[in-house]
Amino acid sequence: MNFLFYLLYILYFVGVFQLFSIGNFGISPSYPVIAIIYFLFLAKFVANKITINLNPIYSVKSLILLQVAAGASFLYVLSNYEAENIQFIKTYVHFLFLTSFPLFLGIFKIENKVWVNIIKIWLFLSIFINIFGIYQLFARAYDLPLAWIDLTNASLTALDDTNEPYQQLSLKFKNFYRATSIFSEPSALAGYNLTIIGFMIYPMFKSGSIAILKSKKFLNFIFVLSALSLFVTFSLTGVLGLVFLAIAYFIYNKGINYKRIFQILIAVIILIIIGDFFIIKFFDTSLLELFYTRISSLLGITSHSIVGESFDTRSNNFASSVELWLRSPIIGIGLGQTKHLGEIGYSDFAVMHSLIETGIIGGLIFLSLFFLNLVEYLSLRSSFHKLKPDTIFLLNASFYALVILTMTNFLTSNSFVGLALWSMMGVIYSILTNAKIELGYDARPVWFFKKKSPF
């Protein structure tokens, strides 16, 4: 079964493509793999080959409540003739399919070595993903092959009511186009690189920590490439994410190596200056100047703004989201109804989307998933001396991943019914459960059939 997890987290990166579609819903390559994982888990449990944890981490119970709250939102759908019953059923089935993934990984055992290997795979893949993203800067400016990728997943075009292929989104500034690599937009590439940087914080900043890659220089190379790729996304998600990671690092770590931090900070500044020099040379644009103009205009320091600034659009989306939520503030308007009952296709923020479609009940439960997991991580911090090195590394790596998930879903994006959120939540649930069991936590494992005593 371990191979299926490796395959799943590789196929994660081709979610913008589809194997086939059912109506306007695209079946990405990851979905059949998840279905097989579900089947094998249940088959092994029924065959009495594995146990199930009846006392999992707290947020697993909240996840079950969220599934119930999402189902309860159907009451509003039944009471509103404008709502679409079939759309609710399709979206609810999809939601259950996705949210069952962290649920399964919280109650079934997955060895930590699987997650260590998956992080290694992601680090290696980041080299190719980021090199391709940087190549696209030149490809778009000089009309080279693969400058743009047509994204075939029907789910991407469903909200636009079009059957045309969905092309990557990237604003142009003179000859410079924001980097996207294999993702649909620059912010998605930025979020990915923030996660990659989060994976590397512990081994890079903590002296004497485990080496997830044999060569420290190779790890530094991946870090430099990720930082450069993050820079050329020209994304405020990237800037905000770095701030969140820095705060999280000082909160979660003891014995901070300030010398190492200073060295890497100087290296990153030099890297950005060199990168900006080449951007000016090849694309006649200073990305540092664009960042300054964009951030200073948002802070009200200057009156100038950049073309295509999304802040006002997101602000209007938030206001429309609040209006739509107030139509049914307690139980929500029902899953999949935002497009049909409101002026927006979807909310730009997952937390608002949860409020709109599952009400204050589902919204608070959704918030509790992040809060409870953060509390779990902070409570485990004092027990690191009792844990294995691999477990400590995984707790650090997944903690920073959770910080980025929290930031993006609260402030910059919406993955409420999306694989990006729930696949990473699965990793988090599994790592937290393994750590607590390693510390002697009673997860109350049970067999499907009670095994008879040989005596």
Beta strands, then each sheet from edge to edge (+ up, - down):
strand 1: 20-22
strand 2: 25-27
strand 3: 52-53
strand 4: 150-151
strand 5: 166-167
strand 6: 172-173
strand 7: 176-177
strand 8: 445-446
sheet 1: 1+ 2-
sheet 2: 3+ 8-
sheet 3: 4+ 5-
sheet 4: 6+ 7-
end
